[in-house]
Amino acid sequence: VRKSKITRDELLLELRNAYERGASIRNLVATTGKSYGSIHSMLRESGTTLRGRGGPNHISRPR
């Protein structure tokens, strides 16, 4: 996600594109500095279909 000043619509599109390419919400939090809730809300606002918990990068760990 770019660091330069961008419009909200551009941010929504960039977040959606990154998420659909496999980035997790937590990755997007780290790159934007925004809260988890903000990212989640913006993804929903942009029409993104959210993955279930764990996403495609989920690794099962023995307990």
CNS distance restraints for C-alpha pairs under 8 A (distance, minus, plus):
assign (resid   1 and name CA) (resid  14 and name CA) 6.43 0.50 0.50
assign (resid   1 and name CA) (resid  15 and name CA) 7.31 0.50 0.50
assign (resid   1 and name CA) (resid  18 and name CA) 7.82 0.50 0.50
assign (resid   1 and name CA) (resid  31 and name CA) 6.67 0.50 0.50
assign (resid   1 and name CA) (resid  32 and name CA) 6.99 0.50 0.50
assign (resid   3 and name CA) (resid  32 and name CA) 7.82 0.50 0.50
assign (resid   6 and name CA) (resid  10 and name CA) 6.13 0.50 0.50
assign (resid   6 and name CA) (resid  11 and name CA) 6.57 0.50 0.50
assign (resid   7 and name CA) (resid  11 and name CA) 6.27 0.50 0.50
assign (resid   8 and name CA) (resid  12 and name CA) 6.11 0.50 0.50
assign (resid   9 and name CA) (resid  13 and name CA) 6.26 0.50 0.50
assign (resid  10 and name CA) (resid  14 and name CA) 6.13 0.50 0.50
assign (resid  11 and name CA) (resid  15 and name CA) 6.01 0.50 0.50
assign (resid  12 and name CA) (resid  16 and name CA) 6.07 0.50 0.50
assign (resid  12 and name CA) (resid  42 and name CA) 6.08 0.50 0.50
assign (resid  12 and name CA) (resid  43 and name CA) 6.71 0.50 0.50
assign (resid  12 and name CA) (resid  45 and name CA) 7.82 0.50 0.50
assign (resid  12 and name CA) (resid  46 and name CA) 5.77 0.50 0.50
assign (resid  13 and name CA) (resid  17 and name CA) 6.08 0.50 0.50
assign (resid  13 and name CA) (resid  46 and name CA) 6.96 0.50 0.50
assign (resid  14 and name CA) (resid  18 and name CA) 6.07 0.50 0.50
assign (resid  15 and name CA) (resid  19 and name CA) 6.02 0.50 0.50
assign (resid  15 and name CA) (resid  28 and name CA) 7.19 0.50 0.50
assign (resid  15 and name CA) (resid  39 and name CA) 7.87 0.50 0.50
assign (resid  15 and name CA) (resid  42 and name CA) 7.88 0.50 0.50
assign (resid  15 and name CA) (resid  43 and name CA) 6.74 0.50 0.50
assign (resid  16 and name CA) (resid  20 and name CA) 6.01 0.50 0.50
assign (resid  16 and name CA) (resid  43 and name CA) 5.95 0.50 0.50
assign (resid  16 and name CA) (resid  46 and name CA) 6.78 0.50 0.50
assign (resid  16 and name CA) (resid  48 and name CA) 6.07 0.50 0.50
assign (resid  17 and name CA) (resid  21 and name CA) 6.18 0.50 0.50
assign (resid  18 and name CA) (resid  22 and name CA) 6.57 0.50 0.50
assign (resid  18 and name CA) (resid  23 and name CA) 5.54 0.50 0.50
assign (resid  18 and name CA) (resid  28 and name CA) 7.98 0.50 0.50
assign (resid  19 and name CA) (resid  23 and name CA) 4.54 0.50 0.50
assign (resid  19 and name CA) (resid  24 and name CA) 6.13 0.50 0.50
assign (resid  19 and name CA) (resid  25 and name CA) 7.19 0.50 0.50
assign (resid  19 and name CA) (resid  28 and name CA) 7.89 0.50 0.50
assign (resid  20 and name CA) (resid  48 and name CA) 7.86 0.50 0.50
assign (resid  22 and name CA) (resid  55 and name CA) 7.95 0.50 0.50
assign (resid  22 and name CA) (resid  56 and name CA) 7.09 0.50 0.50
assign (resid  22 and name CA) (resid  57 and name CA) 7.90 0.50 0.50
assign (resid  23 and name CA) (resid  27 and name CA) 5.94 0.50 0.50
assign (resid  23 and name CA) (resid  28 and name CA) 6.84 0.50 0.50
assign (resid  24 and name CA) (resid  28 and name CA) 6.39 0.50 0.50
assign (resid  24 and name CA) (resid  55 and name CA) 7.36 0.50 0.50
assign (resid  25 and name CA) (resid  29 and name CA) 6.17 0.50 0.50
assign (resid  25 and name CA) (resid  36 and name CA) 6.72 0.50 0.50
assign (resid  25 and name CA) (resid  39 and name CA) 6.62 0.50 0.50
assign (resid  25 and name CA) (resid  40 and name CA) 6.91 0.50 0.50
assign (resid  26 and name CA) (resid  30 and name CA) 6.26 0.50 0.50
assign (resid  26 and name CA) (resid  36 and name CA) 6.71 0.50 0.50
assign (resid  27 and name CA) (resid  31 and name CA) 6.31 0.50 0.50
assign (resid  28 and name CA) (resid  32 and name CA) 5.95 0.50 0.50
assign (resid  28 and name CA) (resid  39 and name CA) 7.15 0.50 0.50
assign (resid  29 and name CA) (resid  33 and name CA) 5.44 0.50 0.50
assign (resid  29 and name CA) (resid  34 and name CA) 5.34 0.50 0.50
assign (resid  29 and name CA) (resid  35 and name CA) 5.94 0.50 0.50
assign (resid  29 and name CA) (resid  36 and name CA) 5.90 0.50 0.50
assign (resid  29 and name CA) (resid  39 and name CA) 6.77 0.50 0.50
assign (resid  30 and name CA) (resid  34 and name CA) 7.68 0.50 0.50
assign (resid  34 and name CA) (resid  38 and name CA) 6.33 0.50 0.50
assign (resid  34 and name CA) (resid  39 and name CA) 6.72 0.50 0.50
assign (resid  35 and name CA) (resid  39 and name CA) 6.33 0.50 0.50
assign (resid  36 and name CA) (resid  40 and name CA) 6.11 0.50 0.50
assign (resid  37 and name CA) (resid  41 and name CA) 6.05 0.50 0.50
assign (resid  38 and name CA) (resid  42 and name CA) 6.10 0.50 0.50
assign (resid  39 and name CA) (resid  43 and name CA) 6.09 0.50 0.50
assign (resid  40 and name CA) (resid  44 and name CA) 6.32 0.50 0.50
assign (resid  41 and name CA) (resid  45 and name CA) 6.04 0.50 0.50
assign (resid  42 and name CA) (resid  46 and name CA) 6.08 0.50 0.50
assign (resid  43 and name CA) (resid  47 and name CA) 6.55 0.50 0.50
assign (resid  43 and name CA) (resid  48 and name CA) 5.38 0.50 0.50
assign (resid  43 and name CA) (resid  50 and name CA) 7.75 0.50 0.50
assign (resid  44 and name CA) (resid  48 and name CA) 5.51 0.50 0.50
assign (resid  44 and name CA) (resid  49 and name CA) 7.37 0.50 0.50
assign (resid  44 and name CA) (resid  50 and name CA) 7.60 0.50 0.50
assign (resid  51 and name CA) (resid  55 and name CA) 5.61 0.50 0.50
assign (resid  54 and name CA) (resid  58 and name CA) 4.51 0.50 0.50
assign (resid  54 and name CA) (resid  59 and name CA) 7.82 0.50 0.50
